[in-house]
Amino acid sequence: MTENTITWDQDAEGVVTLTMDDPTAKVNTMNGHWQESMRAAVERLEQERESITGVILTSAKKTFFAGGDLDQLGPSGPEDAEDVFAMTEHVKSLLRRLEKLGRPVVAAINGAALGGGLEIALACHRRVAVDDPRIKVGLPEVTLGLLPGGGGITRLVRMLGLEKALMDWLLQGTQYRPAQAKEKGVIDELVSSPEELLPAARRWILEQGAAAAKAREGGPEETDEALGAPSYAVKPWDRKGFRLPGGTPQQPQLASRLPAFAATLVKTLHGADLPAPRAILSAAVEGAQVDFDTASRIETRYFTSLVTGRVSTAMVQAFHTEMGAIRAGAGLGERVSERHTIATAAVLGAGMMGAGIAHALATSGIDVVLKDVSKENAERGKAHCADLVGKAVARGRMDQSAADEVLGRIRTTDDYADIAGVDAVIEAVFEDFDLKSEVFAEVEKVVGRQTLLCSNTSTLPITQLQGPRERAADFVGLHFFSPVDRMKLVEIIRGEQTSQETVERAYDLVQQIRKVPILVNDGRGFYTSRVFGTLVLEAAAMVEEGVDPQRVERTARQAGFPGAPLAMLDEVSLTLTQHVRREAEKAAEAAGTERAEQPGERVVDRMVEEFDRPGRARGAGFYEYPAEGPKHLWPGLREHFAAEVDVSDEDLKDRFLYRMALETAACFEAGVLTDTASADIGGILGIGYPPHTGGPATFATNRPGGLADFVSRADALADAYGERFRPSDWLRERAAAGQGLA
């Protein structure tokens, strides 16, 4: 049975208010219920047009409209192309009929209008929005491997011109605050509160009618002959003589700049072969050369090709399905406790990481005690927090009073006694087992029995750290990523003695500070650090083989990585990778085994010990860091390592992707990972796995033959480049059984 999602209310002046409110969901989407309800509403509007003065389209939800039904679109394949095309054209036909109703239609935007939500608003003749910085307006489809398929490209190009539509709205998927969207020409009017929204929309409709009536006193009403409608209810592109703002691609002024659009796109993507931005550019340029309805069909064809392709399937899987599972806490299993919130926390260690954690806590309304070995060090950490909120104020993201409140929540100290009574402790000292153990020994002397004990460690096993603790069940790993203010991920590590309630409390804490939690089990390096290590070491191994270092960096970017791996290795420091390796060697020795040397490690050792180039912190690593000008690769790399080697770019790109994916599979095999959502979202948000792949777990399975295809290519890489690419027996068994990684 189809649920009605749109209510109709007509006032005495003939203004109809259509309120979208899907009773089956928290947000409005273009699902089957909405499509049927919109069809019925548009038919009634057409039938009763003579009694209608204008139409207001609004929402009863906190958001205006969330966009397309990704649950329906996500699993589509090439065999679904005809159905996807027909469904898209049907939705667009409803919006086109609304647009050509012959009566003014106003979108009253009370909340976020993203994707299809903004496309609905673009089909209206006016857009009024609440001036609330929490509201976002935009077309972010490109971030899901898609394009705006509900008329967004076709209408924006005609509203703003080709260049502004592409650069401001379409290619980057930028989301704007309402005031910014007004400056960009998409929102027409702002109101200061939700209560003013419908009156403002209604007032505009009546003012247009009144102005038209006054004009008629001196002669006939100005109408559009084709539509038989007052001119104020006709879009510019439906009028005779319409000219595209900025010109069409056939006109010399724009035609001369078109090649720069493609070049800019390649530069922005660093050569990565991503289908969505290319399709957006093509649909916009091709559509600008034809009439509106033809342009709309061109847009639909490109949209269909993306929806039924593997890239969008992977990205929707990661950013919609798996991110939704993480938000819902699916990885926790059945909860044993109610949701928790904390009011106070202590952060131990006021370096860049500790200060960043304190800032994240304080901006979420939590009172923080920031402790270091000296008050002076703690104050330096607070000063870093002050810098962060100062930047937020300068960028208009926070006012000064809110910034003062944030800083007022942070209290500095050098005395453990000052952390007594806090709800949670987050330790963020240097990555050393003995030091961390000493810190927690002091903590346990002063905190209460209910205090959550968290260690921000990136490599040290939580089981070992919690071993000496009196309250081992309350001890959990919280691995934040640097810089904390920009990195959304937090890796929660469950030690062997960590209780389920402690894991739930940690999960709730991460969500309370608006971060994204993933949950993993214990093991050296856990998940993210372990897999990240394979990326940077593979880059070092390529240098060791003689591959030109510039080519190493370039092919990684072409594969879709957000950063170049040798540059990333400089950032984390080569000495840290040596330290992690030594710790792993100690653990192997203690277990009675021997850790084998990995390709690339000799390069790291030579860089540190022979060339004294330990990384960016020392101003010298794989890169030079001049005081003036940008960083650049150290010329000595070519002198000492480069050689003529026969290896294709495709192999170099696959070596990065497969090496990380194989290590991800090893994490599943070892029980460190248990769910693909943590693997994919952790890989993308934490260690830069290319988003268009959907994450390392999805990369391994999202192919025609599933995991078996992945295993076959990995074997080929192993034959050519070494046994580190050889799939394990466990992985082969799962591939043969047609299974995934989880």
Disulfide bonds with the S-S distance in Angstrom:
none
